Amino acid sequence: MTMNRRTPSLVLWTAMSLWLAGCATGHHNPVDATSNPDKLSYQDVEARRPDFKEPFLRDGVVSEPARFAALTAGTPAARVQELLGQPLQKSAGPRGPEWDYHFKFRMPQSQNYLVCQYKVVFDGAGQAVRETVWRRQQCLDLVGAGRRAG
């Protein structure tokens, strides 16, 4: 096989194209029809090369799944704060005021943890829970499918 002068450039161009295509398709906000049927938005973590030395890019408060059974539609905002603590972020969402949390749960039969993003959506006045939403199905499964307010 003979190589001409353009072959290395073509190989490099092809490799760069594939890498860029992978980067473009890698960023998305996954929507789970079971745990997040209204497609509420969650904040992503973005890592740049110097950040790779960090052990975790997102961390959460260690919590017990049973704690979430008390959160149902109609729960007052003050009670939510008693149960879950101060939210990481409060914002105005498409369905009402939103409080965002990150929790960390021990995986069943494991010493490993899963960090879960949780959103509490309040009624228009921000006084009572309208619904609660987990970003990912795995998190919903850990706390029990029957624990979703709304």
Secondary structure, DSSP 8 states (H G I E B T S, - for coil): ----THHHHHHHHHHHHHHHHHHHHH------TTT-TT----------GGGGGSS-SS--EE--GGGGGG--TT-BHHHHHHHH-S-SEEEEETTEEEEEEEEEEE-TTSS-EEEEEEEEEE-TTSSBEEEEEESSHHHHHHH-GGG---
